[in-house]
Amino acid sequence: MKPIPEPIKIQIFGKPKNLGIDASKIDCSTVSLQSDKYVCFREQIDRFTHIYVVYGEKYSAVCCLKNLTSCEFAVMNPSLQLIAILGDENLEVWDLQTESPKRYFDTTNHPSMKLSSMMLLYNVHQQKTEVYSAVTACFLHFKPNANAKPCTLLCFVGRDSFYGWMIHIENLSKHGCSFVKKAISFSFPQRRRDDFPVAMQANDKYGILFVITSHGYLHVFDVNDSICLYEGMFTSFPVVLLTAYKDSGIVCVNEMGCIVTAVIDEEEIISCLSISLKNKSAVMKFARRCNLPGAEGLFSWEFWDLCNNGEYYRAAELAAIIHMLCCSEQLGDMLKKYDNILAWSAYLRAGSYSKAIECLAEKYQLNSADLIGDKNCTKEDYISIFQQIVNNQKSQM
């Protein structure tokens, strides 16, 4: 039986037991995930620390640094095979290709330094720091449409006493972006009322937000229309860390040490959303903005609905945007009943210059008609055309 298509592809890769890592010791202090290229695990055994760096297309390759005497935390460079190892009183930068230290720094603990769970945002334009109450946040670089200027959005999740959990979206761009401040309210089913968001990742390519909850559920939101595109189980165990995966998804490490990815299925997402969402207009906007296949049926339905309501300009605009309508002499004949200029444009693009000239002659624009004829090597008897148009108009009076 052919599997039921899903808008999100979820895959599970390497497991910690394959590396010999004790899954019970995996948490935020023993795992680092700076990019989708490397996942770094740290394991303490007696007085020594072992570091495992997992990488590769399917996270199947492993590089090990064993028997380190001092390692409080380890973090990989997002793109290079360099790892920073923080010890009790020093910081070392290792080259994984040679498995040797490249740089060495001394560190000093500040006795009065304290940690706070507040989110601070420094506004460069206003040169001031703003405090937000949020459990997770991210930045999104977003274009509302193809012709709009890109804008930088601050997205953060907070809890409201009346509306419950909300995603707040604020425009940080100083000039030129028309995006207005938004808030998206969302909730959880009755069976998981105690659930809450733990991580959020923005995707610039599609203008969407991935939100992961403590129970391992995934929610995907469209920023432009403030709707939830998808929700479902992502992983059966709590998520430890999360980051962007390639340009169309997310990758995380869960509490069991498994590496899990979720990627937008470009071939299936629109057809799935067309079935699951009632807001067909939002689905069409999303498909059009992201240039995704699968919305042909929705576009066709809207096109003929506009035509039946006499909104021919909007119908022609829609058809031109989605490339479902080609200019032809037949199209010009159909448009001529309603709009002479629109018909002239269709005739001209279809190469039917004689009928394009007739449209101009009806508006007494013989100079423009003459230019079209000369440019396209078309010889017309403009006096006869003009006389015919005048006679037709007299007969209609």
C-alpha positions, 0 to 999 in steps of 0.5 A, a space after each residue: 500500500 502506498 504510504 499516506 503523504 505527509 507535509 513534513 518528513 521526519 527521520 531519526 539518525 544515529 543513536 548514542 548506544 552505537 557510540 557507547 554513550 550512556 543515554 541517561 547522562 545526555 542533557 544540555 550540559 553534555 551535548 552541543 549543536 551549533 549547526 546541522 553539520 556537527 553534533 558534539 557529545 561529551 561523556 565523563 567517565 571517572 576522571 577522564 572525559 570522552 568527546 564524540 563528534 557526529 557528522 556526515 550526510 546521515 550523521 554516520 561518521 564519528 570523530 573521537 577525542 578520548 581521555 581528556 583530563 579537563 573538560 567542562 563543556 565542548 562546542 564545535 565550529 559551525 562549519 570548520 572541523 575545529 572544537 573548543 574545549 572548556 576546562 577548569 581554568 583554560 580554553 583549548 581549540 582543537 583541530 579534529 583533522 590532526 587531533 591536536 590543540 591549535 590555541 590555548 587560553 586561560 580563563 577566570 571565573 568572576 565571583 559576582 557573576 550571576 545568571 538570569 532567565 530573562 531575554 534581553 534585546 539590544 536595539 542598535 538603532 535606538 541604542 537601548 536594551 529591551 527586556 522581554 518575558 519569553 521562554 524561547 525566541 529567534 530572528 526571521 528574515 522575511 519577505 511578504 512577497 516577491 517585490 517587497 523589501 526583506 525585513 528582520 522579525 523578532 519572534 518570541 513565545 510567551 504565556 498570556 493569562 487570558 489567551 494562553 501561549 502566544 507567538 509574538 512577532 515584531 518588525 525590527 526593520 527601521 525603514 521600507 518593510 510593511 510587516 505589522 506586529 502580530 500575535 499568534 495564539 495556540 494551545 494544546 489538546 486536552 490530553 497534554 494540557 501540561 505541555 509547553 514550548 521549549 524551542 523555536 527555530 525560524 526558516 527564512 526560505 518559507 517564512 515559517 516557525 518551527 515550535 517544539 514542545 516538552 512532550 516532543 510535539 512539533 508545531 509549524 506556523 506561517 508568519 504571513 497569515 498567522 496560521 498553524 500549518 502543521 502539528 504532530 509528534 516529532 519525537 517521543 522524548 524531550 528535546 535537548 537542543 535544536 537548530 536549523 537543518 539545511 534550508 528547509 527544516 530543523 534538526 534536534 537531539 532528544 533526551 535519548 541522544 537520537 538525532 532527529 530531523 524534520 524537513 518540509 516536503 515541497 512535493 506534498 505540503 500544499 496538497 496536504 494543506 489543501 485537505 487539512 486547512 479550511 483557509 484555502 486562501 492562506 494555502 494559495 498565498 503560501 504556495 505562491 510566495 514559496 513557489 511550491 507545486 500542488 496548488 493548481 486545483 485551488 488556483 484554477 478554482 479561484 480563477 474561474 470564480 473571479 471570472 464568474 464574478 466579473 473580476 477579470 483584472 484580478 483573474 488575469 493577474 492571478 493567471 499571469 502570476 502562476 503562469 497558467 494562462 498564455 496570451 493567444 488570439 482566442 484569449 484576446 477575443 474573449 477579453 475584447 467583450 469586456 476590456 479593449 486595452 486588456 484584449 489589445 495587450 493579449 493580441 500584441 503578446 500573442 503576435 496577432 498584430 492585425 487585431 491589436 491594431 484594430 483595438 487601437 483604432 477603436 480608441 482612435 490611436 492610429 499613430 500607435 497603431 502605425 508604430 506597431 505595424 512598422 515595428 512588426 513589418 505589418 502593412 495595414 490599410 489604416 484608412 479602411 480600418 478607421 472607416 470600418 470602426 466609425 461605421 460600426 460605432 454609428 450603427 450601434 448608436 
